[in-house]
Amino acid sequence: MAVAVPMTSSAVIADFGGISEKSQSYSGFSLSVPDFRLSDNSGINEIVPCLSFADITENVNPYSKSSNLPSKYDMRDYGGISSVKNQGSEGTCWAHSAIASAETSMIRSNPNIDLSEYHTSYYTYYGDDQIKNNSSKPEDIINSGGNLMSVANLWSQWIGPVSEKKLPYGNLDFFNDNNAVADMQYESSYHMKNAFMFDFNSERSNADEVNNLVKQFVYSGIAVDVSFHSDIAKYYSSEYNSARSTRKPRFANHSVAIAGWDDDFPAENFAVPAENNGAWLVKNSWGDNRFRDGYMWISYEDLSLCEFGAFELEDSDEYVRNFHHDTFAPIQSMSAYDSAEEKGASYMANVFYSDTEMQIDAVSTYITAPDTEYEITVYSGLSDSGNPVSGTPSAVTKGIAPNTGIVELELEKSAVIGAEENFSVVVKLYCADYPYVIPIESVMWIQDSESGDVYSLGHYCDYEQIKSNTQTGESFYSPDGENWNDTSDEEYTYNEDEKAYLLEQLENDLYDGIYPEETELLENAASSLAMYKTLFSMGNLNISMGNISLKALGRPVNSIDFSHASGIVHNDEKISLSVKNNEDVYYSVNGGEYQLYIEPVAIEKLSYVSATADFLNYTERCYLPENIVPETGDVDADGKIDSTDASFVLSHYAGMSTGGNAVIGKPLLDYADVDGNGFIDASDASTILIIYAENSTR
């Protein structure tokens, strides 16, 4: 029998970090310390483990266009952020804030972008390979709460995000149809490209670096997801629409999206005055009739601010295959050495099987420390699936990842994989200041010495899930790139001294930050401590490892790179085309003759652009210039609604229903979805014909 025991306090924020080096070092590997943080976004206080990221030590962000940031900035002034939403009474702020950030990354190509918070909230807990939820009631699952990492981990699997039209907020009835629920899981209107994640250290000595990085992301057009402690009665000023909490990050209970800042926002304009001026402008999810049009100010010196994240999406057509074994968020990262004192590079590898010929053009993984150096090699045609370097190596891609989080690393040259063959992705990682560079699924568990029952400690997964979803021959690590260890073989058991030390630190952290008058919190801390003492007395405390968090992204051979995702193209932009093998590229617009690509292509009307390098494989995108705004139903953007539009809709519907190609380009899907249900079907064509008839007889 296996039982999941969720962490119920902030206990282990510092305790595992305080364990002696001996307890962090294992036979052949060493693990980082998971960071546990209180999360009551759903109204249920619970500790959730998060991967610890090394401190930001300098200001780095490749997206920044200027190092001289203004003293005041508001994304709304530039049309760079979507409208304020209302989560109502449901605990979905974490999904709202992540989606608010993600939408900003695509709003330039789709000004009407609106993504589904319900999809993210529900599917985080759907399936045995995701976070377990003991309830079968959709309303309970939606209210289960979540955080930055749970969203990033979900989207990295291409489970969402989807359009709001496909799964509207409040539509609980949808989840009563099991077939529809299963079909919707792997829908994604966009794919996540990057989820940059960073935070203050425990002393906030890196506050300047964190604040500057937030500003750089916002200034470059990506709102930043952040959590904080929301207590309207105690810390909110209705006069100035401002807040400043003095609680620690462990008490963060709400998430919002940073959309601007004001360095000169007066320190005295907070219910609890700050020492210095300055505040973040944040988009809330309580409707636009709260605060000032749904926005409020949070002091730079709010002590509860934590878990910063910037989500960047890309066209769902960019890659067509996502090879991966990992589905659980890693709560730890590892070094391939048995001591944290050894500073060499660590190697990680995943072995995959491809049933069709494929071109690997990028990998996605967690970067746990800023300025991590990486080298990526893809090995095709493995002769031994238990040896990730037993195939033919691709060209090596080298680089430095400046930011932490889930990062997509593009290969310099494509790696072609044959049909029905095993291949591997091998990544060499090195950071001079932080040895734990390999992200890995793991679970801590206790086995009752008398009954044999297993009790899993954590939130993202339990012992049974790790064991059933981790197979031999999938994930490997190595200190030298030659001698490999399979992660499915790895376990560690703490000794009695280490367990005693854990409990001592656990007690300190359980009571940390609780005021003497907070009797309920004190009682909860005492209850949690008693629970852990009981658990620790039952038997051995162990760690089991799952798969390495490393994904390979593939697409058809000789795919062409487009500079823009399908969507709106602004007057100052043109479309660039390229291919990694440097062959000539030929392109066609709206079915015209193919011509040699020489210079970027201007978009002056609705344009279906097809490009090829071999006249065997074609890559297509669709663009609409910003000055053309069709009416709903005008799916060919010719300025009128007629039977041709209905024919396009029917052809599109027939093609998609039979597994064929789409007929209507992405910029026009909203205009083709006349009934607004998120799907293009015969009812839309019928409605278009009705509109056409009414216009013809008017």
N, C-alpha and C positions, 0 to 999 in steps of 0.2 A: 504494500500500500504506500502511495506517495501523497503527501499533503503539502500544498503551497502555504507558506506562512509569510504574508506581506510584512515588510518593515513598517512599524507603526510609530516611529519617532525619527528625529534627525540624528539619531545616535551615531551613525557610522560616518558622518562627514569627516571627522578627524581621527576616529579610533583606528581604522585600518592603516591610516597614514602614519600612525605613531608606533606601529608594531616594529620590533627590531628587524634588522636586515635579514636575519636568519629565517624569519617567518615569511618573508617576501621572496626568498630564493628557493627554487625547487631544483629537482634533478634535471638539469639541461635547459631550464627556462626560468624566468622570473616575471611576476605579474605586478601591474600597477595596483593602486588602491581605488576601488569604486567610490564615487562621491554620492552619498545618499542625501536627499533633500525632501523636506516636508512638502506635500502637494495636496491642497484641499480645494482645487479649482471646482470640484464637483460638490463641495460641502462635506466631503468625507476626509478627515485627516489621515493621511497615509504617507509613509516614506517610499519614494521611488528611487532606484539606483540610476545614476547617470555616469557616463564615461567622463573621466577627468581629463581636461585638456590643459596642456602646459601654459604657463602665463605668457601673455603678450608682452614682449620686451621692447618693441619698437613699433612705429606706425607704418604698417604695410597694408596696401590694398591696390591690386592692379586695376580696379575699376575707377579709381579716383581720377578726375580730370584736372584737379588743382590741389596744390598743397596749401594754398592760401584760402582757407575756408572763410565764408562770411560769418559775422557775429550773430546773424539771425537768418533763418531759412524756414520755408514752409512749402512742402511738396504740392499743396493745393493750388498755389499760385501758378504752377506750371502744368496743371492737369495730370499730375503724376500719380494719383492715388484714387482708388475706387470709392464708392459711396459707403457711408456708415451703415452697418447692419445691426440687427437687434437679436441677441441670443435668447431673449425672454427669460424664463425661469430655469432654463437648462444650463448645465455646467459645461458649456462648450467654448468658453473663452479661448482656450488653448488652440482650438481649431480655427476660430475666427482670427486670432492674431497671426497665426502662421499663414493662413490664406491671404490676409491683408498684405503681408509681406510679399508672398508669391505673386499676387495679382499685379503688383507694381512692376515686377520684372518683365511683364508681357503687355502692359497697358498701352505702350506706344504702338504695338502692332495690332492690338485689339482693344480699342477704347471702351468697348462694352463688356469686357471680361468680368465674369461673375462665377466664382467656383463654389462648390457644394461643401458646406461645413458638416452636413449630416453624413456624407460619404466618408470623410476622414474620421469623424467621431465614432462611427459604427464599425468600420472595417479594421480599425486598430485592434479590435477585440474579436474578429471573425476568423475562425479556422484554428486548427490545432497548432499551426506553425506561427501563430501570432499571440499576443498577450491573452491569457486565459481570463474569462469572465464567468463567474458562477451563475449569473442570471440569464434566463432565456427571454426576458421581457425587453423589447426594443428600447422602451423608455429608460430602463435601468442601464442598459449598455451605453446609450447616448450620454447618460449622465455619469459615466464612470470616471471622467476626468482624463487628463493626459498632460503631456508637456512637449517641449521643443523636440526632444530626441525621438519620442514616439511618432511624431509626424514625419520627421526626416527619415526615420527608418522605414516607415510605411511607404512613403512616396518613392524611396530608392528602389523598391521592388516593382515599381510601376503599378501600384495599387492606388489609383488616383494621382492627382486631383481630377475631378470631373466637373463638367458644367453644372451650375445650379439648376438649370432647367431639367437635367436628367434626374436629379434627386433633390427636390426643393426642401428648404428648411421647414420642419414641422410635419412632413409627410411620413408619419410613423406607420401608416397603413402599408407602405411599400414593403416593410420588413416582414409582413405576414405571408408574403409569397416567396417560398423557399427557392424556387427556380429563378425568379427574378433577382433575388439577393445573390445567388451564386453567379449568375451571368454578369451582374454589375461589378463584382469585386475587382476584376482586372481592367475595368474601363479606365481610360485616362485621356482627358482632353489635351493635356500637356504632360511632358515628362520632367521630372526634377533633374536639373543639371548640377546645381550646387546647393548645399545647405551649410553655410558658414556658421559655426557655433563657437562662442567665446564667452569669457566671464571675468569678473573681478577675482583676484586672489583673496585669501581669507583676511588679509590686512588692508585690502584695497590700495595697496601701494602702486598698483598699475592702473589707477583710475584715469590718469591722463591719457594713457595709451588706449584703454578701452573706449573712453569717450570720443577720442579722435577717430577711432576706427568706426564707431557708430555714425559719426558725422560724415565720414567719407562714403559709407554705403548709402546713406540717405541722400547725400548730395549727388551721387552717381545714379540715383533713381530707384533704389531698393529700400523700402521701409524695413525697419528692424523690429523683429519680434522681441518682447522682453516681459519678464514676470516681476511682480512686486506685491507688497502686502497692502491690500485695499481695505481700509476701515473708514468709511465715510463719516461716521459719527465722531471719530477721534482725530483723524489726520487730514480731513478735507476742508478747504475754504470755499464756500459757495460764492463769496464775493469775487474771488479771483480765479475760480475754477482750477484750483491747484491742490496738490497733495504732497506731503513729505512724511514718510513713515520712519520711525526710529527702531523698528523691529529688525531682526536679523533675516538674511535670505531664507533661512529654513521655514519662515512663516509666510513666504510668498504664496498668495492664494488667487491671483488674478493675472491674466496676460493681456497685453495691448500691443499696438504697433506704433513705433516711433516714426513720426512723419515730419519732424522738424525740430528746431531748437531756438532758444533765445538766450545768449550769454548774459544779457543784461536784465533778465527777469528778476525783479527785486527779491532779495532774500527774505524780507519781511512779509512778502505776500503769500506766505504759507501759514497754515494753522499752527504748525510747529516751525518757527522761523529757522532758516538755514544760516550757516556762517557766511556763505558767499552767494552772490547772485548766480543765476543760471538755471534753466529748466528745459526739459524735453517736452515737445508738443506731441501728444499721443492720440491716436485714433482708438476710441473705445468701441465696445460691441453691445452697448445698452440703448441703441437707437439715437437718432439725431435730435431728439427733444430733450436729452439729458446733457448736462454740462453746457458747453457752448457749441451748438450744432454737432454734438457727439464727441467733441474734442476736449481735452483737459491738459493741464501742465503738471509735470512731475519733476521735482527738484533733482538736480545733478547729485545732491547729497542725500537723497532718499537711501537709507541704509539697507532696504530690503531688495533693491534692484538686483536682478540676477538672470542668468540664462538668456543671453543675447543671441539672436539668430537672424540671418539674412538668407531668404530663399530665392533661388534663381531658377526659373523654368526655361524649357526649350521646346521646340516643335516636336510633337509626338512622332513625326515622320523622320526625325533626325536619325534614330536608330530603330531597328525592327526586332532585335533580339537582346535580351538581358539575361546573360548566363550568370547564375549565382546559386550558392548553396545556403548562404546565410539569410535568415528571416528575422531573427531576434536581434534587438539592439545590443551591441556589446556593452557590458557594464565594466569591462576591464580591457586593458591593452597589455601587451607582453613584450619582453625582450627575449631574443633567442639564446641569451646567455643565462647561466644560473646565478649570476650576481649582478646587481644594479651598478656595481663599480666598473664592470667591463663596458667600454664605450664603443665597441665595434658596431658595424652595420648589422642589421637583422634582415633575413630574407623571409618572405612569405610567398605561398603559392597555392593556387586552386587548380584542380584538374577538372575539365569539362568535356562533354561529348556533344558534337554537332551532327545533326542528321542531314544537313544540307551544306553546300558550299557557302562560305560566309567570309566576310571581311571584318576583322576586329580592328576598330579604329580608336577605341578609348577604354579606359578602365575607371571604375568608380570605387573609392575606398574612404575610410575615415583617416584624416590626418590629425594626429593627436598633439602635435607640437608645431609652433610656427617655424618657418624656414627649414622644414624637413627636406633633405635631399632624397631624390628617388631615381631609380633606374628600372625601366620596365622592359621585359623581354617576353614575347609570346613563342611558345614551342609547339609546333604543329606535328601531327603524325607521331604521337608518343608510342614508343615500342613497349614501354612498361608504364602502365597507368599508376603504379605506386612510386614512380620516379618522375617528378615534374620536369626534369631537364633531359629526358631520354628521347627528345624529338629534335626537329630542325628549328634552330633559333631564328627569330626575326631580327630586324635591325633594332638596336637598343635605343630607347627614348630616355633621355636624361633631363632632369629639371629640378627646380626648387619650389616647393609648395609654401607660399608665404602665410596662408591663413589656415586655421583649424576648422574641422567639421567634415561633412561628407563632400568630397571634391571629385569632380570628373577630370581625369588626366588624359589629354588627347595624345595619341601616338603620332610621332613625326612621320612614320611611314606605315601604311596599312599592312596587316598580317593576314594573309589569306589562309583559311582553314578548309580542307577538303571535306567532302560529304562523308558521313559515317566514320568519323575519326575522333580520337581523343586528342585534346590539346590542353595546354596549361598557360596560365598567366603567372609569371614570376616577377616579384617586385622586391628590389633591394632598397631598404630605407635606412636613413641615418640622420640623427640629430645630435649635435655635440652636447646639448644641455639636457636631453631627456631620452633615456634609453627605451622607454616603453612605446614603441612605434607601431607594433602589430595589433590591430583591433581584432578582438575575438569574442565570440559568444561564450558565456560561462555562467555557472550557477553554483552557489554555496548551499550545502545541504548537510543535514544531521541524520544519522541512522540510529534508531533506537536499538540499543544493544540487546534488549530482551525480545521485542516483538519483530524487529527487522524493518519496521515502518520507516519510511524516508520522509523527512520534513525539509522542504525547499525554502531557503531564505531569499526573498527578493520579490520582484514584481514582473519583470519582462518575460521570464520563462521559468519553468520548474525542471526538476531532475528528469522526469519522464519525457518531457518535450526535448530536452537536449539529447537524451539517449536515442529517442525514436527518429530525430531529424538530423543526426550526425552519423554518417557512414564512413567506413574505412575507404581510403583512397580519394578523399575529396579535398581536404585542407592539410597543408604541410608548413613547417617552419624549419629554418636552418640558420646556424651561425656563420656558415661559409659558402652557401649556395651549392654545395656538393653532397653533404650528408644531411638527409632530410628526416624529420620526425612527423608522424601522423598525429594530428590533434585529437583524433578519436581515442587514442591510447592514453591520453594524459589526465591524471588525477593527482591530487595532493591532500594529505591529511594533516591538520594542525595537531601539535602536541599539547599536553595539558597546560604547560606554562603559557603557551600562546593563547589558549582559550581563556585562561584566567586573566591575562593582560587585556584581551578583548572585552571581557565583561567589566573590567575596571574602567576602561575608556568609555565603554558603552554607558555606564552610569553617569559619568561626567557629562557626556553629550546629551543624554536624555533630558537633563535638567537645565542645559545651557539656554540662557535667554528667557527663561520663564520667570515672571515676576511673583513675589511672595503671595500677592492677593489672587493670583490665577489658580484657584484651588482645583478646578476641573483639569487643567493642563498638568498640574502636579500629580493628581491622581492617575491620569493617563500615563505619565512617565513612570510612576511606581508600578503600575500594572504591566507596562511593557517590559520593565526591568525584570519583574518576577517571571514573566513569560520566557524571556531569554535565559534566565538562570535555570529554569526548568528544562528548556530545550537543550542547553549545553550540558546538562547533567545526564541526559539520556544516552549519549554515546558520542561517536567521533564527529568532528566538524570537518567537512571535506569541500574541495573545489573540483568540479568537472568542467572540461572545456568542450566547446562545440566547434562550429566552423569559423574560419577566418572571414571577416567582412571585406570581401573583395569580389567585385563584379566585372564581367567583360561585356562590352557593348558592341554588337555587331550589326552589319547591314549588308545588302547585296554587293558583290564584287564590282569594283570600279564605280562606286557611288560618287556623285559629284557633291562638293561642298558649296552650299549657298550661304551668302553672308547674312541673309535675313530669313527669319521664319515666315511661313505663309501668313499674310495679313496685310495691314495697311502699310504703305510706303510713303514717307513724307517727302515734301518737295525738295528737300536738301539731300536726299538719299538716292543711291543707285544700287543695283544688285550685282555683287561680285561673285564669280564662279571660279572654282579651282578643284584640282584633284591631286591627291598626295603623291602619285608617281610621276607628276610633272608632265603627263601626256597632254596633247592638245585637247581642248574642250570645245564641243560644238553644241549650239543651243537653238531652240525654236520657240517662237512666241505665237500662241493661239493657233497652233497647227501649221504654221508656215514652214518654209524650207529651213533646214538646219544650216547654220553658218558658223564659221570659226569665231570663237570668243576671243576678242582682242582687248576690249575695254568694258567697264561696268555698264550694265544695262539700265536705261532710264525707263521708269514705269509711268506711262501717260494715260493709260486706260486699264480696264480689267485685263489682266495678263496671266494666261496659263503658260508657264515657262517650263520647257523640257530640256534637259541637258544630258549629254553622253560623251564618253571618251572612246567607246569601242563600237557603237551602234548595235550593241547587243543588250546592254543594260542602260536603263534610263532613270534619271532622278527628276522628279517634278515638284514644282511649288506653284502657288497661285497668289497673285498680288493685286491690290486695289489702291490707286492713288488717293491721297487724303482728301482731295477736293471732290471726290465722287461719293455721295452718301445715298445709296438706293432706298427706295420705299420697301417696306416689308412685302415680299412677294415678287419683287423684281430681281430674280436670281441670275439674270444675265447682265444686270447693271446697264441696260440700254435706255433707261429713263421711262419705261412703260411696262405695265403688267398685262401680259397677254397669254395666249395658249402656248407659246414657246416656253414660257417660264414653267407652266404646268408640265410640259413634256420633259423638261430638264429634271424636275422633281421626280417624276415617275421613273425616268431612266436611272437616276441616282438611287432611288428606293429599290429598284429591281437589282441593280448592281450590288449594292450592299447586302441585300437579303440573300443573294446566292454566292456570297463570298468574293464578288468581283470588285472592280475598282469604283471609286467615287467619281461622280460626274461633276458635282458642284464643288467649287473650291472653298477652302476654309473661311476666307473673308466673307463669304456669302451665306454660310450655313445659318446664321441667325436670321437672315432675311428670307431664307427658304422655310424655316420652321415657323410657319404662319400661326399655328395654334399654340406655339410656345411650350410644347411638352418635352423638348430636348431631342426629338427624333424627327427625321425627314421621312415621311410616309405618304400613302395615297390620300389621306385626309388633307394634307397640306396642298396637294395638287387640286383637290376638289375645291378647296377654299379659294385658291388662286383663280380658278375658272369662274367662280361666283363673282369675285371682284372684277374680273375681266368683263363678264356679262353686264354687270351693273354699270361699269364705266362706258361700255359700248352703247348702252341704251339711254344713258343720262342725257 
